[in-house]
Amino acid sequence: MGLILPFEERENNILGYQQLPKYGRNGVLDRQAILDDAREKIEKYDIRPPNPTLKTANFSGGNQQKIVVAREIERDPDILLVGQPTRGVDIGAIEFIHRRIIDMRDSGKAVLLVSVELDEIRALADRILVMFAGENVGEAKPDADEQQLGLMMAGIAS
């Protein structure tokens, strides 16, 4: 999940990055810097309700997903591995997340997208690798024929 549900939103916002200098020094966390950073991401990613002190368990699944996406994309990684980035997220957030993934790709970042949503894969991918039973069955372009992709998904190499 990428979250610790009993933690507050602001705590999950820095999860895995709490040692960064922007969040404190010498092992002492700067609570105001953490709160300010959480508020910025809440606004930018439209996380609802906009309460950084709310326990993450009290957010909807879609807003929990936005917390994770915001935390990871805002770090501007060179390589981004995303699994089901828009699962449970509303349509407006889907478009926003897709735009951010495309922006990362267009800026030269490597993005590995894992999704069961074929339309999402087609919209975001430069190429599609299909796996079946743990094996790479084939590679296709996003505009590949659905029958070709379906056969690969069934384990039939093309």
C-alpha positions in Angstrom: 0.0 0.0 0.0 2.9 2.4 0.7 1.1 3.8 3.8 0.9 3.2 7.5 -2.8 3.7 8.1 -2.6 4.7 11.8 -0.1 7.5 10.9 -1.3 11.0 10.1 -1.3 12.2 6.5 1.7 14.5 7.2 3.7 11.5 8.6 2.9 9.3 5.5 3.8 12.3 3.3 7.4 12.0 4.4 7.5 8.2 4.9 10.9 6.9 3.7 12.2 10.5 3.3 12.2 11.6 6.9 16.0 11.9 7.0 16.1 14.6 4.3 17.5 17.9 5.6 14.3 19.8 4.6 12.4 17.8 7.4 14.9 18.3 10.2 18.4 18.1 11.4 20.4 15.8 13.7 17.5 13.4 14.1 15.1 16.2 15.2 12.1 16.6 12.9 11.0 20.1 11.9 7.2 19.7 12.5 6.4 23.0 10.8 8.4 22.1 7.6 6.6 18.7 7.5 3.2 20.3 8.0 3.9 23.0 5.3 5.1 20.3 2.8 2.0 18.2 3.5 -0.3 21.2 2.9 1.4 21.9 -0.4 0.9 18.4 -1.6 -2.7 18.3 -0.3 -3.5 21.4 -2.4 -1.5 20.4 -5.5 -2.9 16.8 -5.6 -6.4 17.8 -4.3 -6.3 15.3 -1.4 -9.5 15.4 0.5 -10.3 16.2 3.2 -7.4 18.8 3.3 -6.3 17.9 6.8 -2.6 16.9 7.2 -3.2 15.8 10.8 -6.0 13.3 9.9 -5.1 9.6 10.3 -4.5 8.2 6.9 -7.0 5.4 7.6 -9.8 8.0 7.6 -9.1 9.0 3.9 -10.9 7.3 1.1 -8.9 4.7 -0.9 -8.6 7.1 -3.8 -7.2 9.9 -1.5 -4.9 7.4 0.1 -3.6 6.6 -3.4 -3.1 10.4 -4.1 -1.0 10.6 -0.9 1.4 7.9 -2.2 1.5 9.4 -5.7 2.2 12.9 -4.4 5.0 11.7 -2.1 6.8 9.7 -4.8 6.3 11.9 -7.8 7.3 15.1 -5.9 10.7 13.5 -5.2 11.5 13.8 -9.0 13.1 10.3 -9.2 15.1 9.3 -12.3 13.2 6.0 -12.3 9.6 5.7 -11.3 8.0 2.3 -10.8 4.2 2.7 -10.5 1.7 0.0 -9.9 -2.0 0.8 -10.4 -1.4 4.5 -10.0 -5.0 5.5 -10.5 -6.8 2.7 -8.8 -9.8 4.0 -6.8 -9.1 7.6 -7.9 -11.7 10.0 -9.3 -11.6 11.0 -13.0 -10.0 14.5 -12.4 -7.3 12.9 -10.3 -6.7 10.3 -13.0 -6.0 13.0 -15.6 -3.7 14.8 -13.2 -1.7 11.7 -12.3 -1.5 10.7 -16.0 -0.2 14.2 -16.9 2.5 13.9 -14.2 3.6 10.5 -15.4 3.7 11.8 -19.0 5.7 14.9 -17.8 8.2 12.7 -16.1 8.6 10.5 -19.2 8.9 13.6 -21.5 11.6 15.0 -19.2 13.7 11.9 -19.8 12.8 9.9 -16.7 12.3 6.2 -16.9 8.7 5.1 -16.0 7.7 1.5 -15.5 3.9 1.3 -15.3 2.2 -1.8 -14.1 -1.6 -1.8 -14.6 -4.5 -4.0 -15.4 -6.2 -1.1 -17.2 -5.4 -1.6 -20.8 -6.6 1.9 -21.8 -4.3 3.4 -19.2 -1.4 1.4 -20.5 -2.1 2.5 -24.1 -2.5 6.1 -23.1 0.8 6.3 -21.2 3.2 3.7 -22.7 5.8 4.0 -25.4 5.8 0.2 -25.5 3.9 -2.6 -23.9 5.5 -5.8 -22.5 3.0 -8.5 -21.7 3.7 -11.1 -19.1 2.0 -14.5 -18.6 2.8 -16.9 -15.8 5.9 -14.9 -14.8 7.3 -14.9 -18.4 7.6 -12.1 -20.9 5.3 -13.3 -23.7 5.8 -10.4 -26.1 6.2 -6.7 -26.8 3.9 -4.4 -28.7 3.3 -0.8 -29.5 0.5 1.0 -27.7 -1.6 1.0 -30.9 -1.3 -2.8 -31.3 -4.4 -4.7 -32.3 -6.5 -5.8 -29.3 -6.6 -9.3 -30.6 -2.8 -9.5 -30.6 -2.6 -8.1 -27.1 -5.3 -10.5 -25.9 -3.5 -13.5 -27.3 -0.3 -12.4 -25.5 -2.3 -12.0 -22.3 -3.5 -15.6 -22.7 0.1 -16.8 -23.0 0.2 -17.1 -26.8 3.3 -15.4 -28.2 2.8 -13.5 -31.4 
